[in-house]
Amino acid sequence: MKDTFAKLAWSAVAMLSVSGAALAAEYDFRFQSSDPAGNANFLLQQTWAEDVAARTDGRIAIELLPVGTIVAHSETQDAVAAGILNGHFTDTSYFAGKEPAFGLIANPVGAWSDPEQMLDFMENGGGKELMNTLMEPYGLHFIGATTPGLEAFLSKVPLEGVDDLKGLKMRAPEGMVQKVFAAAGAAPVNLPGSEVFTSLDKGVIDAADYTVFSTNHAQGMHDIATHPVYPGFHSMPLVEVSINKATWDALPTDLQEALEDSVSDFARKQIGVLAERDAAAVAEATASGKVTVHDWPAEERARFRAIAKEEWAAAAEASEASMLVYETLTGYLSDKGLLQ
């Protein structure tokens, strides 16, 4: 009987503790990520939620959920607008079917040579205002952006610049990536990620748009594709952190600022952590004596960007919002001397 009573008493204390913790937060938010539990990006995103609690003295508590917990990855925008979720941490391109502009801003292939360029565009070059012009009509407010960084480029043959792309048999997903590489003279084919290794190994392709250097290395890609281009020159996804607009509007200014600062700081943290992993993988690959890493000079990156610009212009015709993205993006790149 004593044991039973003790267990009941302990349960009551535990419940009070949980209730007290819940009451401590003025705002309890539920965000869903587009990354799965256990994924390196998701684990880093959880530290963002912890940081928000710390920098707001517990006034904001965020429960960060992995992809698919409440709704599918492509449905979070509607779920946030409806209040089913308070916010999301996701790749903006998932909503291109609703508004083509989301696809163009999410990954303007060739635009960025460094993650800091994209973050500067977002924070100081009109990108944040642009995102909210796109998103607020859908009931969301854009807090800030992050990215896992530039993808590396896999190749079995030396690639020193744009001219070496001519006739290159390569894997590229459908959409902007494939169009830009085709415009640069390559011969892209659409293959699932699961077939990249075997297709390179069997000579079906000689190069591939795939993912970041450290992941490529861990999967043994450099055993057969011994001429990677790093840092990459083509693809870098925009990952947005957004919240229900009405919820945002109701927040005190100091908490709005804390959330904006938290995302900005997280972006640098994520980029730094993943860049360290890439650097370690590059060092290991180079030390093997079997891998030659190619780093394109600024002028070759600008040449590729100029080719990509023509495809951005074509994509801009899809909607008024897409044209706004194109004009804002190219205006920034021109001002920074990044367009040839």
Backbone hydrogen bonds, N-H to C=O, Kabsch-Sander energy under -0.5 kcal/mol:
donor,donor_aa,acceptor,acceptor_aa,energy
5,F,1,M,-2.6
6,A,2,K,-2.7
7,K,3,D,-2.4
8,L,4,T,-2.3
9,A,5,F,-2.7
10,W,6,A,-2.7
11,S,7,K,-2.5
12,A,8,L,-2.2
13,V,9,A,-2.3
14,A,10,W,-2.5
15,M,11,S,-2.5
16,L,12,A,-2.3
17,S,13,V,-2.3
18,V,14,A,-2.3
19,S,15,M,-2.7
20,G,16,L,-2.8
21,A,17,S,-2.2
22,A,18,V,-2.4
23,L,19,S,-2.5
24,A,20,G,-1.3
25,A,21,A,-0.7
25,A,22,A,-0.8
26,E,59,R,-0.9
27,Y,59,R,-2.5
29,F,27,Y,-0.6
29,F,61,A,-3.2
31,F,29,F,-0.5
31,F,63,E,-2.2
32,Q,87,G,-1.5
33,S,65,L,-3.2
34,S,89,F,-1.6
39,N,36,P,-1.8
43,L,39,N,-2.5
44,L,40,A,-1.7
45,Q,41,N,-2.3
46,Q,42,F,-1.9
47,T,43,L,-0.9
47,T,44,L,-0.6
48,W,44,L,-1.0
49,A,45,Q,-1.6
50,E,46,Q,-1.9
51,D,47,T,-2.1
52,V,48,W,-2.4
53,A,49,A,-1.7
54,A,50,E,-2.0
55,R,51,D,-3.1
56,T,52,V,-1.3
57,D,54,A,-1.2
58,G,53,A,-3.2
59,R,56,T,-1.7
61,A,27,Y,-2.9
63,E,29,F,-3.1
63,E,61,A,-0.5
64,L,62,I,-0.7
65,L,31,F,-2.9
65,L,63,E,-0.6
67,V,35,D,-2.0
68,G,71,V,-0.7
69,T,66,P,-1.7
75,E,72,A,-2.0
76,T,73,H,-0.6
79,A,75,E,-2.1
80,V,76,T,-2.8
81,A,77,Q,-2.1
82,A,78,D,-2.0
83,G,79,A,-0.6
83,G,80,V,-0.9
84,I,79,A,-1.9
85,L,79,A,-1.6
86,N,30,R,-2.4
87,G,30,R,-1.4
88,H,242,S,-2.0
89,F,32,Q,-2.2
90,T,240,E,-2.1
92,T,238,L,-1.6
94,Y,91,D,-1.6
95,F,92,T,-1.8
96,A,93,S,-1.8
98,K,95,F,-1.1
99,E,95,F,-1.8
102,F,99,E,-2.1
103,G,99,E,-0.6
103,G,100,P,-0.9
104,L,100,P,-1.5
105,I,101,A,-2.4
106,A,102,F,-1.6
107,N,103,G,-1.2
109,V,107,N,-1.8
110,G,234,H,-3.3
111,A,108,P,-2.5
117,Q,114,D,-1.4
118,M,114,D,-1.0
119,L,115,P,-2.2
120,D,116,E,-2.5
121,F,117,Q,-2.1
122,M,118,M,-2.4
123,E,119,L,-2.7
124,N,120,D,-3.1
125,G,120,D,-1.0
125,G,121,F,-1.0
127,G,121,F,-2.7
128,K,122,M,-1.9
130,L,126,G,-2.2
131,M,127,G,-2.8
132,N,128,K,-2.0
133,T,129,E,-2.0
134,L,130,L,-1.9
135,M,131,M,-2.5
136,E,132,N,-2.3
138,Y,135,M,-1.9
139,G,136,E,-1.9
140,L,135,M,-1.5
141,H,243,I,-3.2
143,I,141,H,-0.5
143,I,241,V,-2.6
144,G,241,V,-1.4
146,T,239,V,-2.4
151,E,235,S,-2.6
152,A,211,T,-1.2
153,F,229,V,-1.8
154,L,208,A,-2.1
156,K,206,D,-3.1
164,D,161,G,-1.1
165,L,162,V,-2.2
166,K,163,D,-1.2
167,G,185,G,-3.4
168,L,165,L,-2.2
170,M,168,L,-0.7
170,M,187,A,-1.4
171,R,207,A,-1.8
172,A,189,V,-2.4
178,Q,173,P,-1.0
179,K,175,G,-2.2
180,V,176,M,-2.6
181,F,177,V,-2.1
182,A,178,Q,-2.1
183,A,179,K,-2.2
184,A,180,V,-1.4
185,G,182,A,-1.4
186,A,181,F,-2.3
187,A,168,L,-3.1
189,V,170,M,-2.3
191,L,189,V,-0.8
195,E,192,P,-2.0
196,V,193,G,-1.3
199,S,195,E,-2.2
200,L,196,V,-2.3
201,D,197,F,-2.6
202,K,198,T,-2.3
203,G,200,L,-0.8
204,V,199,S,-1.6
205,I,199,S,-1.5
206,D,169,K,-3.1
207,A,169,K,-1.3
208,A,154,L,-2.2
209,D,171,R,-2.6
210,Y,152,A,-0.6
210,Y,208,A,-0.7
216,N,212,V,-2.4
217,H,213,F,-2.8
218,A,214,S,-2.3
219,Q,215,T,-1.7
220,G,217,H,-1.6
221,M,216,N,-2.3
223,D,220,G,-1.5
224,I,221,M,-1.4
225,A,221,M,-2.8
226,T,224,I,-0.9
227,H,155,S,-2.7
229,V,153,F,-2.5
230,Y,228,P,-0.6
230,Y,294,H,-2.2
238,L,106,A,-2.1
239,V,146,T,-2.7
239,V,237,P,-0.6
240,E,90,T,-2.9
240,E,238,L,-0.6
241,V,144,G,-2.5
242,S,88,H,-2.0
242,S,240,E,-0.5
243,I,141,H,-2.5
244,N,86,N,-2.6
245,K,139,G,-2.3
248,W,244,N,-2.5
249,D,245,K,-2.8
250,A,246,A,-1.3
251,L,247,T,-0.6
251,L,248,W,-1.5
255,L,252,P,-0.7
256,Q,252,P,-2.0
257,E,253,T,-2.5
258,A,254,D,-1.7
259,L,255,L,-2.2
260,E,256,Q,-2.3
261,D,257,E,-2.7
262,S,258,A,-2.1
263,V,259,L,-2.0
264,S,260,E,-2.1
265,D,261,D,-2.6
266,F,262,S,-2.3
267,A,263,V,-2.6
268,R,264,S,-1.5
269,K,265,D,-1.9
270,Q,266,F,-3.3
271,I,267,A,-2.4
272,G,268,R,-2.3
273,V,269,K,-2.7
274,L,270,Q,-2.5
275,A,271,I,-2.2
276,E,272,G,-2.0
277,R,273,V,-1.7
278,D,274,L,-2.2
279,A,275,A,-2.9
280,A,276,E,-2.3
281,A,277,R,-2.0
282,V,278,D,-2.9
283,A,279,A,-2.4
284,E,280,A,-2.1
285,A,281,A,-2.7
286,T,282,V,-2.8
287,A,283,A,-2.3
288,S,284,E,-1.0
289,G,286,T,-1.5
290,K,285,A,-0.5
291,V,285,A,-0.8
292,T,226,T,-2.9
293,V,291,V,-0.6
294,H,228,P,-2.9
296,W,294,H,-0.6
300,E,297,P,-0.7
301,R,297,P,-1.9
302,A,298,A,-2.3
303,R,299,E,-1.8
304,F,300,E,-2.2
305,R,301,R,-2.2
306,A,302,A,-2.2
307,I,303,R,-1.7
308,A,304,F,-2.4
309,K,305,R,-2.2
310,E,306,A,-0.8
310,E,307,I,-0.7
311,E,307,I,-0.8
311,E,308,A,-0.7
312,W,308,A,-2.3
313,A,309,K,-2.4
314,A,310,E,-1.6
315,A,311,E,-2.3
316,A,312,W,-2.0
317,E,313,A,-0.6
317,E,314,A,-1.1
318,A,315,A,-1.8
319,S,316,A,-0.8
323,M,319,S,-1.9
324,L,320,E,-1.9
325,V,321,A,-2.1
326,Y,322,S,-2.5
327,E,323,M,-2.6
328,T,324,L,-2.4
329,L,325,V,-2.9
330,T,326,Y,-2.6
331,G,327,E,-1.7
332,Y,328,T,-1.9
333,L,329,L,-2.5
334,S,330,T,-2.4
335,D,331,G,-2.2
336,K,332,Y,-1.8
337,G,334,S,-1.4
338,L,333,L,-3.1
339,L,333,L,-0.6
340,Q,302,A,-0.6
